[in-house]
Amino acid sequence: MNILVINAGSSSLKYQVFDMTTESVLARGKVERIGMETAMLTHEPTGRPELREVSEILDHTSAIRRVLRILIDPKEGVLRSIEEVHAAGHRVVHGGEAFSGSVKVDDKVKEEIKRLFDLAPLHNPGALTGILAVEANLPDIPQVVVFDTAFHQTMPPVAFRYPIPNVFYRKHGVRRYGFHGTSHQYVSDRAAELIGKPLEQMKMITCHIGNGGSVTAILDGKSFDTSMGMTPLEGLMMGTRSGDIDPAIVPFAMDKEDLSLNEVNSMLNKHSGLFAVSGGMGDMREIIEAAGEGDRNAKLAFDMYEYRLRKYIGAYAAAMNGIDTLVFTAGVGENSAYLRKAVCDKLTFLGIQLDDSANEARSRDDRRISSPDSRVEVWVIPTNEELMIARDTFREASKALTPQA
């Protein structure tokens, strides 16, 4: 079965095509600037040169049509015909409380995604547009949605409820949902596989840290707590997001600087975090380099980032009454040996001992970076959310394609 994996935004669309016989990627690419005459398609067949093409692509339906056309192109394509696309899987950021797993798309699912626009106004509308665009071009194939929030639906009320009046939860769904769930699930499953121990018997903390970041406590094989909340703004200090702050800062800032709700929301999401503290740098590599050259703002930004990440790891170790595995993933987690060392060198009370040579090794492979004497195994595991989406899509689509007795 060939699976088309889609991650659709308001004006962009990323895709990968998987051959599930071998779980191999046949091609990947993206369409940017949808809605403009200068939209760009970038297409990369595995093992062949990348193709870039600028043309008018006015909506997502046209974007999917263009993607399908390139996938079956005699020269650039990887499929012989459209009929070789057997199912489509979509990343959807917010599934609310309605979805605790991936599901096949039907009218009720589409309505629920639309109902959740208020909780994810920047993401869910684009995802629904992508679903409708595939539906318009490939009406006969099953589609599956995989939610970032679904993995975290196992959190107990003690972790997901906020200590505010109950009406906000009952009427408006105000609670912790968590995000990056597909990534946390993939790397925790992979860690258990590599260690050779059932995930249900482990106390694991997974750190998905890139431009956005979240930490998840995984107890008995399930998400027990996670740092992002009702929105992706809560939790860690991030590239441009503030993470945890005193909520009273919001009305204070609005009053002192005469800011609107939209302006303060933009400030906290797009102009805070590393970017704000460092004085305009949001990339961890740039910050580490500047800090090494004596830039005090960059050093403070790094120190705050590391400190807040380490606090969450310590808090989740306390919440689970222990930890046996720590996993780093995503852009910063996979690539910054400097950050991993800074964090782990101050977690020795947990029994963590880093193997410096393993930590410094440049590799894209899964690897253990703790020493043999470490009581906690520390791993770097590159995330693969697209493969996780393809696997869930394959499972759910196979159910839909299997005749029922």
Secondary structure as UniProt FT lines:
FT   STRAND          2..8
FT   STRAND          13..19
FT   TURN            20..23
FT   STRAND          24..32
FT   TURN            34..35
FT   STRAND          36..45
FT   TURN            46..47
FT   STRAND          51..57
FT   HELIX           60..71
FT   TURN            74..76
FT   HELIX           82..84
FT   STRAND          87..92
FT   TURN            96..98
FT   STRAND          103..104
FT   HELIX           107..115
FT   HELIX           116..118
FT   TURN            121..123
FT   HELIX           124..137
FT   TURN            139..140
FT   STRAND          143..147
FT   TURN            148..149
FT   HELIX           150..154
FT   HELIX           157..160
FT   HELIX           166..172
FT   HELIX           181..195
FT   HELIX           199..201
FT   STRAND          203..209
FT   STRAND          213..219
FT   TURN            220..221
FT   STRAND          222..226
FT   TURN            232..233
FT   TURN            247..248
FT   HELIX           249..257
FT   HELIX           261..270
FT   HELIX           273..278
FT   HELIX           284..292
FT   TURN            293..294
FT   HELIX           296..319
FT   TURN            320..321
FT   STRAND          325..329
FT   HELIX           330..335
FT   HELIX           337..344
FT   TURN            345..346
FT   HELIX           348..350
FT   HELIX           356..360
FT   STRAND          367..368
FT   TURN            372..373
FT   STRAND          377..380
FT   HELIX           385..401
//
